[in-house]
Amino acid sequence: MTDEKYSPPKVWTWDQESGGRFANINRPISGATHDKELPVGKHPMQLYSLGTPNGVKVTVLLEELLALGYEGAEYDAYLINIGNGDQFGSGFVEINPNSKIPALLDRSSEPYTRVFESGAILVYLAEKFGEFIPTDPAARAECMSWLFWQMGSAPYLGGGFGHFYAYAPEKFEYPINRFAMEVKRQLDVLDKNLENRKFICGDEYNIADMAIHPWYGYLVLKNAYNAAEFLDVKSYKNVVRWAEEISERPAFKRGARVGRPPSGPEDNAIPERHDASDLD
């Protein structure tokens, strides 16, 4: 990398890869790059995803619904390898024109219903089955507020802090400090909220918890971005307590295993899920 100070051109053009871990899949245009039909399984819900935080949100909710006995929540989960560009296949783009995981196709409706964006999928499924979303207007507003808090906040954690701290080709002080400050502010928001609450919205576990935990729970429990010490995550004791409690839920454990290959002999992750027995 050059030490020369960067001066932006009048009009930006894409003439080289930006560098970093995901340079090979980043581009300034949308749409399919190749023809590829998506596989279809036997269940009502067809999920095309990956076991990232956004993907885990959906598999956890589906497993929670199945634990309550909702057969209509049975699903086939197919792996979309974003590193290989699977999200730019024509079949995937038909379901999600934004080419991001997760994407859901509900084949129990006529016509079939496509849903993309993880928050939208959580709301769709919670409303469809009448679970994990409050019906009281004030409680629903609280739930939706925290759900959208996560959707708006996580890009600062992943695309901001995570990128510059862990994935950028070089370490740069300004963006790391800028986004570290914001992530710590977010953790403080959560910590203060959880001081007198069992879950994000109060006594009841709902889709707000399912949305926030894969990002911030993972951050405080699993050393995301290898930054646990740098961010002093253990000091957010209420967040740690909440994250640990959710991590012990049987449906969370099942959902968190779906959508990724095992990282080693002790990892019981599964790339795809087509039957409950796949997780037994």
N, C-alpha and C positions, 0 to 999 in steps of 0.2 A: 504494500500500500504506500501511496505517496504522502509526504509530509506537506505537500502544497495545499494551501487553503482553498476550500471549495467555493466557487462562485456560481450560483444557479444560472442557467441560460434563460433567455426570455421565454422560450417555449421548450418544455421538456420533451425529449424523445427517448424511445427505448432502443438503445444501440448496444447494450451489453448487459450481461447478468449482474444483478446487484451484489452478488456474493453472499456468503452465509449458507447455513444448512439447507434452506429451502429454495435456493436460487433457481434450481432446475425446473420448478413447477410454478414459479411466479411469472405472471405476464399481465400486461395492461389491457387485455381484451377478454371477452367472454365467449361462450359457445363451445361446441364439441370440436375436438381435434381429431377424433377417429370414430368410426362406427363400431359400436359394441352394445349388443342387447344385454339387458340385465337378467340374471336368472330369477326364476319364480318358484317358490316352494308351495307347500300345501296349506299354510295357515292364513287366517284373515289378514294379519299384519305382516307386511314385507318391509324389513328394515335394511337399508343400505348404509353402512356406517363403519366406524373404526373406534377402537377403545381409547379414544382421547377423552378429556373432560366433557366435551360437548356430546360425544357419543354415549358415554356412561350415563349421563342424565336420563336418556331414553330407555336404555336397557334396565336400569334400576326401577323406573316407573313401571315398565312392563312386568318385571318380576314381582313387584309389590302388588300389582293388580292380579296376577296369577295366584299369588299367595292368598288373596281374598276370595278366590274361586271364580274369577271371571274368565270363562273359556274363550270369549271373544278377544281376549288380549294375547292369545297364543300367537307366536311370531316366528318367522324365519329371519335370522340375522346373517347378512352376507357382508363379507369383508370388502371394503373399498380402500385399496392401498393408495393413499394420496401421494406417497413418494414415487409411485410408478405412474401417476397421472390417471388413475382409474376414474377420478371425478370428472374428467373431461370426455369420457365416453358418451356417445349419443344417447344411450338409454338412461344414463344417470342425469344428463342435462335435461332430458324430458321431464324428470321428476323435480329436479332442482336446477333452474337456470343459472343459479349463483355458483354452482359447482363446489359446494361445501358440504361436508358431512355434518350431521346425519340427514337422511331423507327417508320419508316413510310413505308407503303406498297402502292405503286401507282398501282391501278388496272385498270387504263386507258391505260396502255401499254401492249404489248403482246411480250414476257411474262411479268408478273407483275414485277415491279421494287422495290426492297427493298433498303432503304437508312437508314443508322444509323450514329451516331454522329451528334449532333445538327448543327454544322457548315456546314457539308456536306448536311444536309437537307435544310438549308437556301439557299445554292448555287444551289442545284438541283431545288428547287421550283422557285427561282428568275430567273434562266436560262430558265426553262420550260415555264414560262409565260412572260418573257421579262420585268420584273418590279423589281425595287428596287436594281438593280445592273447595274453599268455604262457600256456603250458599248465602250466609248473612252478608248484606252489602258492605258493611264496614270491615268485616273480617276478610272478605274477598278483595277489597281495595288494598288492605295491608299485604295480603299474599301477592297480589299483582305488582304492588310497588316494589317488594323485595325481589320478585322474579325479574322485573325490568331493571332493577339496580344491578343484578348480576350481569344481565345482558350488556348493560352499558359500561360496567366496571371491569369485567374480565379482559377486554382488549388491552387495557393498561397493564394488566398483570402478564398476559401471555405475549401479545404482539409488541408491547412496550418493554417492560422489565425483562421478561424471559428472553426476548430476542436479543436485546443489547447485552444482557449479562451472560447468556449461555450460547447463543447461536451466531451472533455477528462475527465477521472475520477478524475483527480487532475489538479490544476493550476501549470504549470511549467514556471519559469521566462524566461529561455533561448529560448524555441520555441515561446512563446508569443511575446517576444521582437523582435526576428528574423523576424517573419512573420508580425508583426505590422509595422515594418520598411519598409518591402517590399510593403505592401498594401498602406501605405501612399505615397511611391514613385510612385506607380501606379496611385493613385488619383492625384498626382501632374502632372504626364504625361498627364492625361486626362484634367486636369484643364488648363494647358498651351496650349494644343491643341485647346481647346474650347474658348480660350480668344478672338480669332478673327474669329471663325467659329460658325455658327448657329447649325450645326450638326457635327458629328464626321469627315466627309469627306468634309465639306463645306456647301453649301446652300441646298443640296438635302439630304433628309432622305433616308437611304438605309439599307441593311441588317447588316452593321456594327453597326449602332445604335440599331437595334433590338437584336443583339447579346450582346452588352455591357450593355444596359440599365437594363435587368433583374438582372444582378449581381451588377453593380456599381450604377445604379440609385436606386435600392432597398436599397443598403447600405447607401446612403446619405439621402433617404427620409423615410425609414421604420424602421430604427434602427435595421438592420440585426445583428444577434448574440448579441443583446443588447449592442452594442459596439459604438453607435453614439458619446457619450461623450468621451469615451476612445480614439477614433481615431480622434476626433474633426472634424467630417465630414462636418459640416456647414461652415468651413473655406474654403472649395473648392467651391467657389461661382459660378464659371462657370459650374462646374459639376451639382450643385444644379439647376441652371437655365435651363440647357439642360434637366435634368431629369424631372423637373416639366412640361416643355413644351411637352415632349413626353407622359407623363402620362395623359395628357388631350386629346390625340388623341382618337376619338371614337373607332377605331379598336383596339387600345392598351387596352382600358378599357375592351372590349369584350374578347380579347384573354387572358388577365391576369386573367379572372374569371374561365377559363376552367382547369379541371384536379385536383380539390381538393374539399373535402367536406367543407361546410361553417364552419368557426371558431366560429361563434356566430350568434345571431339573426340579426345583422346589416350587416353580410357578405353575399353577393349575389353570392358567388362562386358556380360552378356546377361540380360535379365529372365527368360527361360525357357530351358530346355534340353530338347530332345526327341531329339537324335541327337548322336553324337560329333562329327559334322561341324560342329555349331553352334559348337564351340570351336576349330575348325581355321582 
